[in-house]
């Protein structure tokens, strides 16, 4: 009975997660394609994109994190069969996306003339600053796309965002090809060409998602309320209450890796380029786990909406198991192919050697990275975002980064020490987040 129940739940999760995973991998492929194509310009250009992207993504990920809990609200609404509430949630989500985008873009422009604070080399700063300014404008379309993706994913229409993302990937590849190297009469823009291609791809993706949701008949019974209707300040406050700590959770985790990239830059261009390659590979595998985490959020929230607390708990732990199995396979791949993977990006032997060393640490932390990502998703399905934020801050900023800094600069471990610190942070986060989900679901069952 238990085994058949496990396979049944795994099937439900896979059906939801499949298109989400394709979309998530596609989103990461945009960064991967940029890294591969920029890698042909040399280690300085690759390091500049790593630096600028690492700083930028901390702000972008906060906005994405602010919107992420809404997926669970849509799923819970679906479980309750309260369809008009979906349109109300969407309207308020768009309002939040616009406001957060304006805030983030303003902050990024304030930071632009002060990028030297991060202690990078002059060559990396010169190239990175213009790249940084261009991708700053991709915040708005990114958050609008994410808003509509949360809606379609939450109601179980996960293929919509998947197809739009695949279009974005293909457009970005073509844009990189013509703008980086100046093909078909376009100017040769180098690193900036990759930034412009990403900006245009994200803008088109947002426009397509908006048009599809508002014009397709399958969404009409959700969008029954006029968009000029007054806002529900209580709902808006509740969405912000859930979104703010979740945004901080995203920032604490991604910010830790961005800070690691900045510290890596203090060792020079080669270790920084190796870090960018390593994080690109690790992120690609992580996107699949993140897709499972989003599916777990939807499943947990849907069952809570139906009032089946036992199945909500089972769905969460089934997702954690699936993610662990998958990341275990990825760990083996990264370890045994650690000398080959970097050659897909660069021919610089110094960079390849550093990346191979970092991939040993990645192979160890893969399973823990998957567990913490899915546990966060399951907790988000329960609208629990405050404690995960505290856990993330403690794991990455009290434990991970300080230990990594001490090992790298005072313990003789060098660049590898930074990644060992990240590993310890992920171990801590995976244990505490899983324990939190266990405690909360037990509490629901007893109530």
C-alpha positions as CSV (number, residue, x, y, z in Angstrom):
1,X,0.0,0.0,0.0
2,X,2.7,2.4,1.0
3,X,4.8,1.7,-2.1
4,X,1.8,2.0,-4.5
5,X,0.9,5.3,-2.7
6,X,4.5,6.5,-3.2
7,X,4.4,5.7,-7.0
8,X,1.0,7.3,-7.4
9,X,2.2,10.5,-5.7
10,X,5.4,10.4,-7.6
11,X,3.4,10.3,-10.8
12,X,1.3,13.3,-9.8
13,X,4.5,15.3,-8.9
14,X,6.2,14.3,-12.1
15,X,3.2,15.4,-14.2
16,X,3.3,18.8,-12.6
17,X,7.1,19.0,-12.3
18,X,7.9,17.9,-15.9
19,X,6.9,21.1,-17.7
20,X,8.1,23.2,-14.8
21,X,11.5,21.5,-14.9
22,X,11.8,22.1,-18.7
23,X,10.9,25.8,-18.0
24,X,13.4,26.1,-15.1
25,X,16.2,24.4,-17.0
26,X,15.3,26.6,-20.0
27,X,15.7,29.7,-17.7
28,X,19.1,28.4,-16.6
29,X,20.0,27.6,-20.2
30,X,19.8,31.3,-21.0
31,X,22.6,31.9,-18.5
32,X,24.4,28.7,-19.6
33,X,24.3,29.9,-23.3
34,X,25.6,33.3,-22.3
35,X,28.4,31.7,-20.4
36,X,29.4,29.3,-23.2
37,X,29.3,32.1,-25.9
38,X,30.9,34.7,-23.7
39,X,33.6,32.1,-22.8
40,X,34.8,32.4,-26.4
41,X,35.7,36.1,-25.7
42,X,38.3,35.1,-23.0
43,X,38.6,34.7,-19.3
44,X,38.3,38.4,-18.6
45,X,34.9,38.7,-20.4
46,X,33.7,35.5,-18.6
47,X,34.8,36.9,-15.3
48,X,33.1,40.2,-16.0
49,X,29.8,38.5,-16.8
50,X,30.2,36.3,-13.7
51,X,30.8,39.4,-11.5
52,X,28.0,41.6,-12.9
53,X,25.6,38.7,-13.1
54,X,26.3,37.6,-9.5
55,X,25.5,41.1,-8.2
56,X,22.5,41.6,-10.4
57,X,20.9,38.2,-9.6
58,X,20.8,39.0,-5.8
59,X,18.3,41.8,-6.6
60,X,16.4,39.9,-9.2
61,X,16.1,36.8,-7.0
62,X,14.5,39.0,-4.3
63,X,11.8,40.0,-6.7
64,X,11.2,36.5,-7.8
65,X,11.1,35.3,-4.2
66,X,8.5,38.0,-3.4
67,X,6.2,36.4,-6.0
68,X,7.0,32.7,-5.4
69,X,4.5,32.1,-2.5
70,X,1.6,33.1,-4.8
71,X,1.9,29.8,-6.6
72,X,0.7,28.0,-3.5
73,X,-2.1,30.5,-3.0
74,X,-3.3,29.7,-6.6
75,X,-3.0,26.0,-5.9
76,X,-5.0,26.3,-2.6
77,X,-7.6,28.3,-4.4
78,X,-7.8,25.5,-7.1
79,X,-8.2,22.9,-4.4
80,X,-11.1,24.9,-2.9
81,X,-12.6,25.4,-6.5
82,X,-12.8,29.2,-5.8
83,X,-11.8,30.1,-9.4
84,X,-12.6,33.9,-9.5
85,X,-10.2,34.3,-6.6
86,X,-7.5,33.3,-9.0
87,X,-8.0,36.4,-11.1
88,X,-8.0,38.6,-7.9
89,X,-4.7,37.1,-6.8
90,X,-3.2,37.6,-10.3
91,X,-4.2,41.3,-10.4
92,X,-2.6,41.9,-7.0
93,X,0.5,39.9,-8.0
94,X,0.9,42.2,-11.1
95,X,0.7,45.2,-8.9
96,X,3.4,43.8,-6.6
97,X,5.6,42.9,-9.6
98,X,5.4,46.5,-10.9
99,X,6.2,48.0,-7.6
100,X,9.1,45.7,-6.8
101,X,10.5,46.1,-10.3
102,X,10.6,49.9,-9.9
103,X,12.3,49.5,-6.5
104,X,15.0,47.1,-7.8
105,X,15.8,49.0,-10.9
106,X,16.3,52.2,-8.8
107,X,18.6,50.4,-6.4
108,X,20.6,48.9,-9.2
109,X,21.2,52.3,-10.8
110,X,22.3,53.7,-7.4
111,X,24.7,50.8,-7.2
112,X,26.1,51.1,-10.7
113,X,28.7,53.8,-10.1
114,X,29.8,52.0,-7.0
115,X,30.6,48.6,-8.3
116,X,34.2,49.2,-7.3
117,X,33.1,48.5,-3.7
118,X,33.4,44.8,-4.6
119,X,37.1,44.9,-5.1
120,X,37.3,43.5,-8.6
121,X,40.2,44.1,-11.1
122,X,39.9,47.2,-13.3
123,X,39.5,45.1,-16.5
124,X,36.5,43.2,-15.0
125,X,34.9,46.4,-13.7
126,X,35.2,48.1,-17.0
127,X,33.5,45.3,-19.0
128,X,31.1,44.3,-16.2
129,X,29.6,47.8,-15.6
130,X,28.1,48.2,-19.1
131,X,26.8,44.6,-19.0
132,X,25.3,45.3,-15.5
133,X,23.5,48.4,-16.8
134,X,21.9,46.6,-19.7
135,X,20.6,43.6,-17.8
136,X,19.2,45.9,-15.1
137,X,16.3,46.7,-17.4
138,X,15.4,43.0,-17.7
139,X,14.0,43.1,-14.1
140,X,10.6,44.3,-15.1
141,X,9.9,41.7,-17.9
142,X,11.4,39.0,-15.7
143,X,9.0,39.7,-12.8
144,X,6.0,40.1,-15.1
145,X,6.7,36.8,-16.8
146,X,7.2,35.2,-13.3
147,X,3.8,36.6,-12.1
148,X,1.9,35.0,-15.0
149,X,4.0,31.8,-14.7
150,X,3.0,31.5,-11.0
151,X,-0.7,31.8,-12.0
152,X,-0.6,29.1,-14.8
153,X,1.6,26.8,-12.7
154,X,-0.6,27.2,-9.6
155,X,-3.7,26.1,-11.5
156,X,-2.0,23.1,-13.0
157,X,-1.4,24.6,-16.5
158,X,2.4,24.1,-16.3
159,X,3.0,23.6,-20.0
160,X,2.2,27.2,-20.8
161,X,5.2,28.7,-19.2
162,X,7.3,25.8,-20.5
163,X,6.6,26.6,-24.1
164,X,7.2,30.3,-23.6
165,X,10.5,29.6,-21.9
166,X,11.6,27.4,-24.7
167,X,10.9,30.2,-27.2
168,X,13.0,32.5,-25.0
169,X,15.9,30.1,-25.0
170,X,15.9,29.8,-28.8
171,X,15.6,33.6,-29.2
172,X,18.4,34.2,-26.7
173,X,20.7,31.8,-28.6
174,X,20.0,33.5,-31.9
175,X,20.4,36.9,-30.3
176,X,23.8,36.0,-28.7
177,X,25.0,34.6,-32.1
178,X,24.3,37.8,-34.1
179,X,25.0,40.4,-31.4
180,X,28.2,39.1,-29.7
181,X,30.0,38.5,-33.0
182,X,28.2,40.9,-35.3
183,X,26.6,38.5,-37.8
184,X,24.0,39.4,-40.5
185,X,24.9,43.1,-40.5
186,X,24.4,43.6,-36.8
187,X,27.1,45.4,-34.8
188,X,29.7,43.4,-33.0
189,X,28.9,44.1,-29.4
190,X,30.9,41.5,-27.6
191,X,29.9,41.0,-24.0
192,X,27.2,43.6,-24.2
193,X,25.6,41.7,-27.1
194,X,24.8,38.9,-24.6
195,X,23.2,41.4,-22.3
196,X,21.0,42.8,-25.0
197,X,20.0,39.3,-26.2
198,X,18.9,38.4,-22.7
199,X,17.0,41.6,-22.2
200,X,15.1,41.1,-25.5
201,X,14.4,37.5,-24.8
202,X,12.9,38.2,-21.3
203,X,10.8,41.1,-22.7
204,X,9.3,38.9,-25.4
205,X,8.6,36.1,-22.9
206,X,6.7,38.5,-20.7
207,X,4.6,39.9,-23.5
208,X,3.7,36.4,-24.8
209,X,2.6,35.2,-21.3
210,X,0.5,38.3,-20.7
211,X,-1.2,38.0,-24.1
212,X,-1.9,34.3,-23.8
213,X,-3.5,34.4,-20.3
214,X,-5.7,37.4,-21.2
215,X,-6.8,36.2,-24.6
216,X,-7.2,32.4,-24.2
217,X,-10.7,31.2,-23.3
218,X,-9.5,28.6,-20.8
219,X,-8.7,31.4,-18.3
220,X,-11.9,33.4,-18.7
221,X,-13.6,31.9,-15.6
222,X,-10.7,33.1,-13.5
223,X,-10.6,36.6,-14.8
224,X,-14.2,37.6,-13.9
225,X,-13.4,40.8,-12.0
226,X,-12.6,44.0,-13.8
227,X,-8.9,45.0,-13.5
228,X,-10.0,48.5,-12.5
229,X,-11.7,47.1,-9.4
230,X,-10.3,48.5,-6.1
231,X,-7.6,46.6,-4.4
232,X,-8.1,44.4,-1.4
233,X,-5.6,45.9,1.0
234,X,-6.0,42.9,3.4
235,X,-5.1,40.5,0.6
236,X,-2.2,42.7,-0.6
237,X,-0.9,42.9,3.0
238,X,-1.1,39.1,3.3
239,X,0.7,38.5,0.0
240,X,3.5,40.9,1.1
241,X,3.7,39.2,4.5
242,X,4.3,35.9,2.7
243,X,6.5,37.3,-0.1
244,X,8.9,39.5,1.9
245,X,10.5,36.8,4.0
246,X,10.5,34.4,1.0
247,X,12.3,37.1,-1.0
248,X,14.8,37.3,1.8
249,X,15.2,33.5,1.8
250,X,16.1,33.6,-1.9
251,X,18.5,36.5,-1.3
252,X,20.2,34.8,1.6
253,X,20.9,31.7,-0.5
254,X,21.7,33.3,-3.8
255,X,23.5,36.2,-2.1
256,X,25.8,33.7,-0.4
257,X,26.8,32.3,-3.8
258,X,27.1,35.8,-5.2
259,X,29.3,36.8,-2.3
260,X,31.4,33.6,-3.0
261,X,31.9,34.8,-6.6
262,X,33.1,38.2,-5.3
263,X,35.5,36.6,-2.9
264,X,36.6,34.3,-5.7
265,X,37.5,37.4,-7.7
266,X,40.0,38.4,-5.1
267,X,42.1,35.3,-6.2
268,X,42.1,36.6,-9.8
269,X,40.4,36.0,-13.2
270,X,41.1,32.3,-13.5
271,X,39.5,31.1,-10.2
272,X,36.6,33.5,-10.8
273,X,36.0,32.0,-14.3
274,X,36.3,28.5,-12.8
275,X,33.7,29.5,-10.2
276,X,31.3,30.8,-13.0
277,X,31.7,27.5,-14.9
278,X,31.1,25.4,-11.7
279,X,28.1,27.4,-10.6
280,X,26.7,27.2,-14.1
281,X,26.9,23.4,-14.0
282,X,25.6,23.1,-10.5
283,X,22.7,25.5,-11.3
284,X,21.7,23.4,-14.3
285,X,21.2,20.3,-12.1
286,X,19.6,22.4,-9.4
287,X,16.9,23.7,-11.8
288,X,15.4,20.2,-12.0
289,X,15.3,19.9,-8.2
290,X,13.8,23.4,-8.0
291,X,11.1,22.3,-10.4
292,X,10.3,19.4,-8.1
293,X,10.2,21.8,-5.3
294,X,7.7,24.0,-7.1
295,X,5.6,20.9,-7.8
296,X,5.7,20.0,-4.1
297,X,4.5,23.5,-3.2
298,X,1.5,23.1,-5.6
299,X,0.7,19.6,-4.3
300,X,1.0,20.5,-0.7
301,X,-1.1,23.6,-1.1
302,X,-3.7,21.8,-3.2
303,X,-4.2,19.1,-0.6
304,X,-4.4,21.6,2.2
305,X,-7.1,23.4,0.2
306,X,-9.0,20.1,0.0
307,X,-8.4,19.6,3.8
308,X,-6.3,16.4,3.4
309,X,-3.4,17.2,5.7
310,X,-2.1,13.6,5.7
311,X,-1.7,13.6,1.9
312,X,-0.2,17.1,2.0
313,X,2.6,15.8,4.3
314,X,3.1,12.7,2.2
315,X,3.4,14.7,-1.0
316,X,6.1,16.9,0.6
317,X,8.2,14.0,1.7
318,X,7.8,12.1,-1.5
319,X,9.1,15.1,-3.4
320,X,12.1,15.3,-1.0
321,X,12.9,11.6,-1.7
322,X,12.6,12.1,-5.5
323,X,14.9,15.1,-5.4
324,X,17.5,13.2,-3.3
325,X,17.6,10.3,-5.7
326,X,18.1,12.6,-8.7
327,X,20.8,14.8,-7.1
328,X,22.7,11.6,-6.0
329,X,23.0,10.7,-9.7
330,X,24.2,14.2,-10.5
331,X,26.8,14.0,-7.8
332,X,28.3,10.9,-9.4
333,X,28.4,12.6,-12.8
334,X,30.1,15.8,-11.5
335,X,32.7,13.8,-9.6
336,X,33.7,11.4,-12.4
337,X,33.5,13.9,-15.2
338,X,35.0,16.9,-13.3
339,X,37.9,17.2,-15.7
340,X,35.7,17.0,-18.8
341,X,32.8,19.4,-18.0
342,X,35.0,22.6,-17.8
343,X,36.3,21.9,-21.3
344,X,32.8,22.6,-22.7
345,X,33.4,26.2,-21.7
346,X,37.0,27.1,-22.1
347,X,40.4,25.8,-23.3
348,X,42.4,27.7,-20.6
349,X,44.1,24.8,-18.6
350,X,44.4,26.9,-15.5
351,X,40.7,27.6,-15.4
352,X,39.9,23.9,-16.1
353,X,42.1,22.8,-13.2
354,X,40.5,25.1,-10.8
355,X,37.0,24.1,-12.0
356,X,37.8,20.4,-11.6
357,X,38.8,21.0,-7.9
358,X,35.6,22.9,-7.2
359,X,33.4,20.2,-8.8
360,X,34.6,17.7,-6.2
361,X,32.9,19.9,-3.5
362,X,29.8,20.3,-5.7
363,X,29.6,16.5,-6.0
364,X,29.4,16.3,-2.2
365,X,26.8,19.0,-1.7
366,X,24.4,18.1,-4.5
367,X,22.0,15.9,-2.4
368,X,21.9,18.5,0.4
369,X,21.2,21.3,-2.1
370,X,18.3,19.3,-3.5
371,X,16.8,18.5,-0.1
372,X,16.8,22.2,1.1
373,X,15.3,23.4,-2.2
374,X,12.4,21.0,-2.1
375,X,11.8,21.4,1.6
376,X,11.5,25.2,1.1
377,X,8.9,24.5,-1.7
378,X,6.9,22.2,0.6
379,X,7.0,24.8,3.4
380,X,5.9,27.5,0.9
381,X,2.9,25.3,0.1
382,X,1.9,25.6,3.7
383,X,2.4,29.4,3.5
384,X,5.3,29.1,5.9
385,X,8.0,31.6,4.7
386,X,9.2,33.3,7.9
387,X,11.1,30.5,9.5
388,X,12.8,29.3,6.2
389,X,14.1,32.9,6.0
390,X,15.6,32.7,9.4
391,X,17.1,29.2,8.7
392,X,18.6,30.5,5.4
393,X,20.2,33.5,7.0
394,X,21.7,31.3,9.8
395,X,22.9,28.6,7.4
396,X,24.6,30.7,4.8
397,X,25.5,34.0,6.5
398,X,26.3,32.8,10.1
399,X,27.8,29.5,9.1
400,X,28.6,29.0,5.4
401,X,30.2,32.3,4.3
402,X,32.3,33.0,7.4
403,X,33.6,29.5,7.5
404,X,34.4,29.6,3.8
405,X,36.2,33.0,4.2
406,X,38.3,31.6,7.1
407,X,39.2,28.5,5.2
408,X,40.0,30.3,2.0
409,X,42.1,33.3,3.3
410,X,43.3,32.1,6.7
411,X,43.2,28.3,6.6
412,X,45.2,27.7,3.5
413,X,42.4,26.1,1.4
414,X,42.3,28.9,-1.2
415,X,39.4,29.1,-3.6
416,X,38.2,25.6,-2.6
417,X,37.7,26.8,0.9
418,X,34.9,29.1,-0.2
419,X,33.0,26.2,-1.6
420,X,33.5,24.1,1.5
421,X,31.8,26.9,3.4
422,X,28.9,26.8,1.0
423,X,28.7,23.0,1.5
424,X,28.4,23.3,5.3
425,X,25.7,26.0,4.9
426,X,23.7,23.7,2.6
427,X,24.0,20.7,5.0
428,X,22.7,22.9,7.8
429,X,19.8,24.3,5.8
430,X,18.7,20.9,4.5
431,X,18.5,19.4,8.0
432,X,16.7,22.4,9.6
433,X,14.2,22.9,6.7
434,X,13.2,19.2,6.6
435,X,12.8,19.2,10.4
436,X,10.6,22.3,10.1
437,X,8.3,20.6,7.5
438,X,8.1,17.5,9.7
439,X,7.1,19.5,12.8
440,X,4.5,21.7,11.0
441,X,2.7,18.8,9.2
442,X,2.6,16.8,12.5
443,X,1.0,19.8,14.1
444,X,-1.6,20.0,11.3
445,X,-2.5,16.3,11.7
446,X,-3.0,16.7,15.5
447,X,-5.2,19.8,15.1
